[in-house]
């Protein structure tokens, strides 16, 4: 029975682990904010190269970054497409396994 529900058990353990990690960091650092990986990476690059973030120019000089709304919409679209692809792949694998059992 444990083998039948192995993926569900792993998913539950992962969710519990993430919740515990969140609760631990919230308790240890109550006023902390998540700065995001972009700002952390940019500050590390600036520290290593000695150049400030403003010294870097975009590859396409005429490019003006879109507003925050557009950026959020593109991120949501990327997440949706990734979810669709993952759903298709897992469904395909599931059907493959069912077809092998039927033979």
Buried (B, 14 or more C-beta within 10 A) or exposed (E): EEEEEEEEEEEEEEEEEEEEEEEEEEEEEEEEEEEEEEEEEBEEEBEEEEEEEEEEEEEEEEEEEEEEEEEEEEEEEEEEEEEEEEEEEEEEEEEEEEEEEEE
